């Protein structure tokens, strides 16, 4: 980023405490959020966060501060941190400063825009609610996403948040020809490199931008990378009039970086050590995600939940900005039911008859009732056996187990691990399959035939092809009892992932 060469505003470093730097200016104080540069080759960047006196500011370093010392000259760039925008940023990978980190040199013919944007005014926002189809059965049927809104993927470590995000990138670009922006906040360096290679191999990189603030970078850098990603997304929405899928992995790391910055700046912490400005900082980011008259930014955010506690202040504040909450279950993952979405904890404001239609709404409610009743019956089955249930309850158990397995799905992004070809399932096919299972059209089809398939017709083909183990051919009642007992006690290992 070029520095202003005229009327330079210079200051002197008077204090360095880790990433916190105090600078004294004699001529004029830089405004809040100004970007300052210092060091032998201007390699150290500092963002102004507070004006302490009439001639002194306090900033947070966005880069490592090795070599920074009192008395060093600091140069005011005359503006805030900026992000590159333009068609040329597609298929590229950047850091928070807009530097290309994919070894391909700097992109040409780009503009630079401030990362500190305002949310679109109410007059420009669209009042129409539309469903955003992902091609993933369990999400489209039971927790549909809204176009131009935010959805959260809640879950602890290792339950499949990143895999689900990368599958949505694949489906968005391949099926809807939109632009995807992947924003990695405080995640592992290897994940970014693997994602880049995977997206390149899948042929979706030409319509994708990646920006990373990695785990090893200072908190100031991780705190601003989300704003830089939104600036890029706003360009494609407002200037190119395209729909954008913004994937953030992980929004909890944004809050964590803000907590570190707040602590370094000496602010008094609030509950559980979070920053007192948590709600304001999160809203400043989330409110820029909107559906306008020119296009929509639809955001899907992976959210790490500390100790799987959904009452944690970070999780609670994030919940208030989401139109859909997709909760991933460790128990479901251990049973090999992927994607490991907990249907009974997940919810969506879009799942109303006025938006998704009467048929979809009633079907989703019926599925939830069936799975909730099955959950209640599990303890009885484990203690007394399936034969002690009434005929209606035994039928319901078979129906619920088929639904559970039908709502699993092989992903394109996991083909190399699972050996199963990925499937994109349209909403109509997903609804049709659930409806037919609830009508007991498949009561004679072994339940394992529904595991990891696309449309429901594949279950019959799988059963006819003899791909089912002999024990499964006994039917839902006899074979189901032993499995349910095993599932309640040890987790269902009958169908490993």
Secondary structure by P-SEA (a helix, b strand, c coil): ccccccccbbbbbccccccbbbbbbccccccccbbbbbcccccbbbbbcccccccbbbbbbccccccccccbbbbcccccbbbbbcccccccccccccccccccccccbbbbbbcccccccccccccbbbbbbcccccccccccccccbbbbbcccccccaaaaaaaaaaaaaacccbbbbbbbccccaaaaaaaaaaaaaacccccbbbbbbcccccaaaaacaaaaaaaaaaaaaccccbbbbbbbccaaaaaaaaaaaaaaacccccccccccaaaaaaaaccccccccccbbbbbbbbbbccccccccaaaaaaaaaccbbbbbbaaaaaaccccccccccccccccccccccaaaaaaaaaaaaaaaaaaaaaaaaaccccccccaaaaaaaaaaaaaaaaabbbbccccccccbbbbbbcaaaaaaaaaaaaaccccccccccccccccaaaaaaaaaacccccccccccaaaaaaaaaaaaccccccccc
